[in-house]
Structures are given as C-alpha cells and as structure tokens.
Amino acid sequence: MTFEPKIVGFLCNWCSYTGADLAGTSRIKYRPNVRVIRVMCSARIDPTFVIKALAEGADGVLICGCHPGDCHYTEGNYKTMRRYPLLKRLLADYGIDDERVRLEWVSASEGKRFADIVDDMTERLCELGPSLVKSALATDAVER
C-alpha cells in the first residue's frame, strides 16, 4: 500500500475556491488528496486552524488566497502574508517540517494553477511521508 497524504486546503471564497471550482468544471485532472474548507478571506484563517488540522491527522495544509492587490476585502491577503512567516516559525518550534504548510495565491481564472499546486504539494508530502504530529500528541497524552 502506498502512502497518500491528506491535505486540508483553506481556500478564500472569492478567488481560490472559484479557481478550484474552475479546475473541476474544466475537468482538469489533479490528485484527490486535498479536502477543501471554504473561508470568506485568507485573513480569516487563524493559525490555530492550521495547528488543529495537523493535530487531527492532516499531513499538510494548503492556504490559498487572492493575489495581492485583488482581495475582495481590500487587504485581507496582506494580513495573511504578514501572519504566514510567524506561523511557519511557530510550526518550526514544534518541529513540523516547513513543507507541510504552504501559502499560494490563486485567482478565479487559475484552475490549472490550482491543480498544479495540489499535485506538487501531494508529491512533496509523499516524499516527506506521513506527518507524525497526531501520533506524537497521542503518545504525549498517554504518557501524561
């Protein structure tokens, strides 16, 4: 049996989700490893959502928002852009590999780009192997 990573994708409603929908309606083939959670804006993604997804068994988290300057809420993606390095630093402190969380900008007309991102992230996670966050937390809970 080969490892198939579980990816939680947080997609903004106005661009990225629509781009993912375009990939589907255009019948663009991509790996089925991403489970999409639609949010109104990438700025609404609290860092604890990412940590919870990893703690619940996701092997990776994909955050997608509108391209900078195109945010429906004017500057939501700039807030995401500022928070992202802080999130990556926090995850590094927990020993979580840098490539398990990814931020990308995908517009409503970029269905092919969305498919390529999902395929690339799936391949990278296959190389990394399963995330050990969930099992490490379970072991920690048993030891307490």
N, C-alpha and C positions, 0 to 999 in steps of 0.2 A: 504494500500500500504506500503510495506516495503522499507526501505532506502537501496539503492545500491550505494556505494561510487564510485566516479570517480577517477581513479588513472592515473597520467601521468608517464610513465616509460621512462627514458632516458637510453638507452642501448648502450654499445660500440659495434661497428661493428664486431670486431674480435672474441669476446668470448660470451658476454652476449646475443647479438642479435641472434647469431648462436645457443646458448643454448635454447633460446625461440623458435627458429625455430625447433630445435630438439624435444622440447615438443610437438609442433604441428604435426610434421611429425610422431612422435611416438604415436600420439593420446592419449597423457596424458591429462586427464581431469583436468581443473582448472578454477577458476572463471573468467568470461569475463570482469572484471572491469578495466583492465589496457589498456591504449592506448599508444602504443609504438612509441617513437621517436628515430630513429637510429642516433647515433653520431659516428664519427670516433674513438674517445677515450673518456673515462670518464673525462679526464682532460679538454676536450673542453666544459664541462658543466659549463657555467657561473652561479654564484649564482643568478643573475637576472632572469635566465630561470626558476629557481625553484620558485622564488617570483612571477613571471608573471603567472606561471601555477596556483598557489594558488589564485592569484588575479582574474584570469579568470574563477574560479569556480571548480578547482580540489580539491578534498577532501584530497588527499595525493599525494606525489611524491616519486617514486622509482628510485634510481640511481643504475645502475649495471655496473660493470667493470670487467676486467680480474683480476684474482687472483694476489696479489703482487708477483712480480718477473716474471710474464708471460705476461707483457704488450707488445703489438706489437710495441709500441713506446718507449720501454725500461723502462721509469719511469713515464709514464703518470698517472698510478694509484696511485703512491706515492704522486704526486701533489694533486690528488683528496683526498687522505687520510689526507693530511695536511689541505686542504681547508674545509673539512667537519665539523670539530668542530667549525670553525669560522662561517660557515653558520648556524649551529644549534644555536649558541649563538645569532646571528643576528635575527633568527626567534623567539627565546625566548624573545628577547627585544620587538618584535612586538606582543607578547602574543600568538604565534602559538604553539600549543601542540607539544611536542617533537616527538611523534609517527607518526606525519603526513608526515615526511620526513625520508627516510630510505636509507642507503647505503649498498649494498651487492656485493660480488664477485661471479660471475657465469662464469664457463668455457663453452666452446663449447660443452663439453660432459655431461653437467649437466642439461639436460632438466627437469628431475624430481625435482631437486633442485629449478629451476626457478618456476615451477608450485607450489611447496610448499611455496615459498616465497610470490608469488602472493596471494595464498589462505590465508596465515597467515596475510598478510597486510590487505587484504579485511576484514577479521574477526575483526581485531583490529580497523579498521576505522568504521565498523558497530557499534562497542561498543562505540566509541567516538561520533558518529553521524555526521551530515553534518558540513563541515567547514563553519565558519561564516565570513571568510576573505572577500569574494566577497560582501556579503550583508553589512558588516561594511564599506567597501570602497564606496559602493553606497550611504549609509546613510551619510557618511562624505562628499561626493560630493554634495549631495542635500543640506546639511546644509551650505555649503560654498556659 
